[in-house]
Amino acid sequence: MKKIIILILLIISIKTSFAQWAVLDTTHVIEAVCLLHPNDGWSFGSDFRHWDGTNWTTVIHDTAFGATSCSFPSVNNGWVFGLQDSVYRYNGSVWTKQYTGIPNIYYCSFYDDNHGWISNSDSVFGYHYGIWTLYTSQLPSFVYVHLYSPIEASDSNNAWFGCHSYYSTAMIDSSYIFNTSTNPCMLDTSISGITFDAISFTDPSHGWMIGRESNMLYDKLFKYNGSGWTLEETFPGHSDGTGLFMYSNSLGWLSREYGIVYNYDGFSWTIQDTLHDPVRQFSFSDSLNGWVLTKYIGHPYPGAKNWLYTTSTGGVGIKSYSKRNTLITIFPNPATTSLTIQTPQASTIEIFNLEGQILRTIKQTELKTSIDVSQLSAGIYFIRATSEKGAEVRKFVKQ
């Protein structure tokens, strides 16, 4: 019995030491974050703080501003919006506060230094070469906008957002997806009974938007393919808001109820980890290094704050591969010099990158194969094993 207890404790300690997401901050008021580089990040709340990879430095203290959202189209161009009718702009070295006349901004997204969009509960504004313009929506007069969702720029002329509305006559809930290719904004899709929580685009032809059903039974993820939106995934259960970030068309993260984090590998969404609270925002500087800001949703109490987590492995760790029986066993993961692949029968092994390019093909002669990965650049890769029993794809991290 003593040996069993020691073994259990050893397993727990191993899983804890290789946790996917590590707590970075729980003591400061944080409403928005941006990780530009593993050694260059920002958090915004009452204080604007800079992260150098080791320590935080407070750069600005402005409790009245009420920071809510940030966007960095480049490392030398940052925007922070809040409850005041102002914006803080960053030029790579100094923050300056500028008057906009637009208060209560909840969401922002900038495609480049001269093109961006912001939204509050009932308005959307576009920024083009220093000029702010109000964008109106093409909705029937009997439809009232109840709430705008986060907004996301897909190129210099287009941003996408959703709004939750109701009909003044029958009080029927419905949601609409718009883009800003015209002003008034063009109505692209109407979906009944959904409140959108998050949106992410990787390019003008690939986007994702997730929302909650009004009956609180499901969360639904919709995908844009360049011509229209279709339902991609349905998640049982109701969440208190959802975070979503797509790094590429084959790599992404989302969060749902109870802080459950899902990871997308280009094929399917799988549970990756469970955090303290639901995610408010994801921010990744590359495919491995990222931050997650959770939002406190419990009963308010003095000192209740959002938590900030960090990862240097894309959130991949031992727990990602301990949830189901698989055809392939791979270790260590993350790997630095070599990767061992074990299969139940001889298989053809393929290694490919996030773009789908096959980098190496190995035909197994034994069930356990060691592969030299030392020449691979740091990042996320996939292994596909094909045998008479079928094919399976697994993800691994090269450090």
N, C-alpha and C positions, 0 to 999 in steps of 0.2 A: 504493500500500500504506500509506503514511504517513497519507493522508487517512482510509482505512478504520479504522486503529487509533485515530485521534483520535475518529472518529465513535463507535466502540464504547465508548471510555472516557467520552465525553460521555453516552451512553445509560445506562451503569452509574451515573455520578454522579447523573443525574436520578432514576433509580429509587431510589438510596440516600437522596437528600435527601427523597423523598416516601414513605419506608418507613411501613407501617401502624402497626407497634408499635416504640416506641423504648425502649431499656434505661433504667430509672430507678435500679435499685440491684442490685449484685452482691456487695457487701462485708459485708452484715449477715446474721445468722441470722433468717430470716423464715419463719414457719409459717402465718400467716393475715393477711389484709388486708381493709380495708373503705374504699372511696372514697365519702364522703358528698356531696362537692361537689368540683369541680376544684381548689379551694383548701382542701380539708378532708378529709384522709384519715388512716388509721391502719395501722401494720404491727405485728405481734405476734410475738415470739420470746423470746429472752433479754431483750430490751428492748421496751418499749412506746414506739413513736415516733409523733409527730404530724407530718403533712405540711401546710404552709401554702401550697402551690403553688410554692414556691421552695426552701425548706429543711426539713430534718428536725430535730425536737427530741425528745430522749429524755425521757420523762416518768416511766417506771418501769423499774427494773432488778431482775429477779427470775429468776435462772437456775434455781432449784429448782422454780419453778412449772411450767415446761414447756408453754407455750401451744401449743394445737393448733387451736382453732376459735374463731370470733367471729360475733356476730350483732348488728345494729343495727336494731331495729324503728323507731327514730326517731333524729334527730340528737342528742337529749338522753338517749338510753337505749341503752347498749351493754353487751354481755356477752362475756366472754372466758373460755373453759374450757381446761383443760390436764390434765396428768398428776396433779397434786395433787388432794386432795378439797376443792377450794375453787373460787371463781369471783371474777373481778374484774368489778365493775359500775361503769358510768359514768353520771353524772347531768347531763352537759353541760359540767361544769367539773372534776370531781374523780373519780378512780378509787378505789374502796374494795374491799378483799378480804374476802370472806365465806365462811364454812365451809358446805359442803353435805353432806359425808360421802360423796360420790360421786366416786371417783377415776377416772383414765384415760378421760376424756371425749374422744372423737375428733371428734364432730359435734354441731352445735347449730343450731336454727332457731327464731326467735321471730316470731310473727305480730304481736303488739303488746306493750305494756309488761307485760301480765299473763298472757300465754299463750305458752308455748314448750315445746320438746322438746329433749332431749339423748340421745345414745346412745354406748355404748362397744362393745366386741367382742361382748358377750352380753346387754346390757340396754338398755331404753329407759325414760326418765323424762319425765313431763310436769310443767310448772310452771303452776299456776293460782292467781293472787292470793296469791303468797308461799308456796305449799305444793307440795312435790315429791312425786310419786306414781309408783311403779313400775308400768309397763305390761307385762303378760305377753302371750304370743302363743298363739293357738289352733292348736297343732300336735300331731299324733299323738305318742304317747309314744316311738315308735321313730324319730322324726325328731329329729336333734340340730342345733342352731344352730351353724354354724361361724363365721360372720362377718356382722355387721350392716353395711349400707351407709349412706351419708349420709342424713340425714333432712330433710324439707322440710315446713314448715307451709303449708297451703293456706287455712285460715281459723282462727278462734279455737278451734274444736273438733276440727279434723282436721289430722293430720300424716301423711305417707306415708314409708315406708321399705321397703327390701328386705332379705332375709337369705339368705345362702348356706348350705345345709344338706346333710346326707347321711343316708341311711337306714342304721341300724345293722346291718341284715341284709345287704342287697345292696351297700352302699356306693355307691348311685346318687346322683349330684349332682343337686340341684334348687334353684331359687330361688323365693322367695315374696315377694309384694308385699302389705304390710299398710297399713291406715289406723287411726287412733286414735279413731274415732268411738265405739267401745266399749272397755271394759277387762274381760277380755282383748281385745287388738286383733283387729279383724276381718280375716280372710284374704280378700284380694280376688282375687288371681291367682297361679297356680303356673306357672312356666316352667322347663323342664328345661335343664340344662347352661349356665346363665348366672350369672356373677358380676357383680352390679351395682356400678358405680363412682360414678355421679353422678345427681342428680335435681334437677328444677327445675319449679316451678309458677308460673303467672302469675295464676291465679284458681282457685276451687274446681272448675271444670269443664275446666281445661286444664293438663295436666302432661306432662313428658317424663322418661324414665329410660333410661340407657344402660349396657350391660354387655358383658362379654367372654364368648365361648363357651369352654367347657372344652377344646375341641379346638384352640383358638388359631388358628382359621381366619378368624373374623369378629368384629367388634363389631356389636352390634345396638341400635338406638334404638327404644324403645316410646313410644307416645303415649296419654294418657288423655283421653277426650272427655266425661267426666261420667258415663258409665255403664260403661266398661270400658277395658282396655288392649289396643292392637293394635300390631303391628309396623309401624313407619313407614319405617325405612331400615336397610339392611345395608351395612356398610363392610368390604371385604376387608382381611385382615391382622389381626394381633393387637397390641393396645396394652398398655403398662405402666401402666394406669390412665387415666382419662379425666376431663376437666373439662367441665362443661356449665352454661350459664346462658341462660335465656330472659328477655329484657327485656319482650317482649310476644308475642302469638300470631303475629306476623309478623316478629319480629326476635330472633335468638339466635346464640349461639356455642358450639362444642364443640371439644375438642382430642383428638387421637388419637396414634398412635405417632410418634416422632421429632419431636414438637412441632408437628405439622401442625394449623393452626387452620382450622376450617370456619365459614362464616357462613350463617345461614338468613335468607332474605328474604321468607318467607311462601309461597314456591313450591317452593324446592329448597335443598339444602345444597351449597355450592361451597367449594373450597379458597381461603382468604384469605391465609394467610401460613405460614411455618415458623419456629418459635422454637427457642431453645437446647435445651430439654428439654420433655417433656410437661407440660401445664398441671395445676396443683394446684387453682387457684381463679380464677374470673373475678369481678370486682366493678365494676359500672357505676353511676355517679351519674345518668346520663341516657343517651340513645341514642347520644351521641357520645363522652363522656368515660368512660374505664374503665381498669382495671388488670388485668393478668394476672400471677399468681404461678406460675412453673414449679417443678417438683420435680426435684432432681438424682437421677438413677437410675444414674449410672455407678459405676465402682469407687471406693469411699470413699478420700478422701485429705484431709490437713489443709487446711482452708480451703474445702472443697467446700460450696457453698451454693445455695439456691434463688435464682432470678433474678426480679426484679420489672420488668415492662414497663408502659408507659403509652401511651395513644392519645387523641387529641382529635378523631378523625374516625370513630369507630366501627370502627376498623381498616381503613377503606376508603382505598385509595391506587392509584397507577398499576398496581401489580402485580395488583390484583384484576381488572383488565380487560385483561390482556395474555396470558391463558391460552388463549383460544379465539377463533375467528372468529365475529363476531356480525353480526346484521342492522343494529344501531344502533351508531353511534359518538357518544359524548358527551364533551364537554370544555369547560372544565376541570372536574375532579372531584377534590376538592371545588370548589364554585363560590361566589362571593360576590355578584356583581351580575347576571351573565348566563351562560347555558348554551347551548352550540352543539350542535345535534343533526343528525347527517348519516345519511341512509338511502339505500339503493340505488334506491328508487323512492318516489314521493309517498305519504305515509302520514298517517294520523290519529294525532296525538300527544296522549296524556293524561298529566297529572301528578296523582298521588294520594299521600296521606299514609299513615302506618303503620296508621291505622284503616280504610283502604280508601276514603276519601272522595275523589272526583275534584275537584281544585281548579281545573284548567284543561284545556280541550280546544282543540287547534290543528289545523287542516287544512292540511297543507303544500301550497304552490304551487311550492316549489323543493326540491331534495334536501338543501340545507343551510339550517337554520333557527336563528336566534338568539332565545332566549327570555329576557325580563327576569324574574329570580328574586329581585330585591333586596327585594321585599315579603314574601317567605316567611320565616318564623321559622327560626332555626338548628335543624337536625335532619336526619333521613334521610327521603328521598322516593323515589318510584318513577316511572319513565317507561315507558309502554306505547306502542309503535308498531305500528299495524295497517295492513297493506297486502294486496295480492293474494297476496304470498308467505307471508303468515301474520302472526303477532303475536309480539312479544318484549318482555319486561319487563326493565328495567335499573334499578339503584339509583344514586342520587347523593346527595351530602352538601351541604347548604347551610350555609355558615359565617357 
